[in-house]
Amino acid sequence: MLTMSYAPEDAALAVQLEQDLRAAGYEVGEKPNPGGILVAVLSPGAIEDAGVQQDIIAALDANSHIIPVLAQPLDGGLPHMIDHLPPLDFSRETNLDVLLRQVEAVSSGQAGLTVKARTPRVQKLNRDAALVLLALALLMFAAGVYLVGAGRVEFPNAEYNTIYTEVQSTIDAEVNNFAATNLPRSTDEALNFPATVRAAPTGQRPFLAATATAAAGE
């Protein structure tokens, strides 16, 4: 179903278009309906008209297609919520065939979905959704703090101790391997032991440096 929206100053063009659309077999109603088409007759006065503004917002919220028709040139362009739409310029000459082709195009199954605009209703829904998510996050955080404080939830000490034991065992194995293969085991070996870190294999140099440092501290 088609609907018309216009300011009083553009009534002559709007009424003529409505009559032509009816004569072409289209039903023209009073309010935008979901999936319908709104023919918005625009002029500088219509842009400021509260009724026209509300009709455009209602059409966007109803996912209706909008066809902007210029009754007069707009220096500032279309309203930002519909500035992605191509307007039909009837400010100099009315071309019914162009309008009918556009109506047929948006009425076809190939027209696609309408672009979702940030109308006041959509902005409110976005704010409400954000507040709900924030409230849920705060609730989960508070519940976690309470459960930990009340002793209902404990840190995984057993798992931590197991991992720490494995890490320490790995370090001990590396140290023992270093000691068995690099440190002197007799007086003769001690006399001939290279006293520099560079003499050790690259992967074992940190352990040698740590051992030397510890020995010096003693």
Residue pairs with C-beta under 8 A, 6 or more apart in sequence:
1 27
1 28
1 29
1 33
1 36
1 37
2 21
2 26
2 27
2 28
2 29
2 36
2 37
2 38
2 39
2 103
3 28
3 29
3 30
3 31
3 32
3 33
3 36
3 37
3 38
3 39
3 55
3 59
3 64
4 14
4 17
4 18
4 28
4 38
4 39
4 41
5 38
5 39
5 40
5 41
5 51
5 52
5 55
5 56
5 59
6 13
6 14
6 40
6 41
6 46
6 52
6 71
7 41
7 43
7 45
7 46
7 49
7 51
7 52
9 43
9 45
9 46
10 41
10 42
10 43
10 45
10 46
10 71
10 72
13 41
13 69
13 71
13 90
13 94
14 41
14 71
16 94
17 39
17 41
17 69
17 94
17 96
17 99
18 28
20 96
20 99
21 28
21 39
21 99
21 100
21 103
22 28
24 96
24 100
26 103
29 36
31 58
32 38
32 55
32 58
32 59
32 62
32 64
33 62
33 64
34 62
34 63
34 64
35 62
35 63
35 64
36 59
36 62
36 64
36 65
37 64
37 65
37 66
37 67
37 103
37 106
37 107
38 55
38 56
38 59
38 64
38 65
38 66
38 67
39 67
39 69
39 99
39 103
40 46
40 52
40 55
40 56
40 59
40 66
40 67
40 68
40 69
40 82
41 69
41 71
42 52
42 68
42 69
42 70
42 71
42 72
42 74
42 78
42 87
43 70
43 71
43 72
43 74
44 72
44 74
44 75
46 52
46 71
47 53
47 74
47 76
47 79
53 79
56 66
56 79
56 81
56 82
57 81
57 119
57 120
57 121
59 65
59 66
60 66
60 81
60 82
60 114
60 116
60 117
60 119
61 119
61 121
61 122
63 113
63 114
64 114
65 106
65 107
65 111
65 114
66 82
66 85
66 114
67 85
67 88
67 99
67 102
67 103
67 106
68 78
68 82
68 85
68 86
68 87
68 88
69 87
69 88
69 90
69 99
70 87
70 88
70 89
70 90
70 91
71 90
71 91
72 91
73 89
73 91
77 83
78 85
78 87
81 117
81 118
81 119
82 117
84 115
88 95
88 98
88 99
88 102
90 99
105 111
116 122
144 153
146 152
147 153
174 204
174 207
175 207
178 200
178 204
178 207
178 208
182 200
182 201
182 204
182 208
183 193
183 211
184 190
184 192
184 193
197 205
197 208
197 209
197 212
198 205
200 208
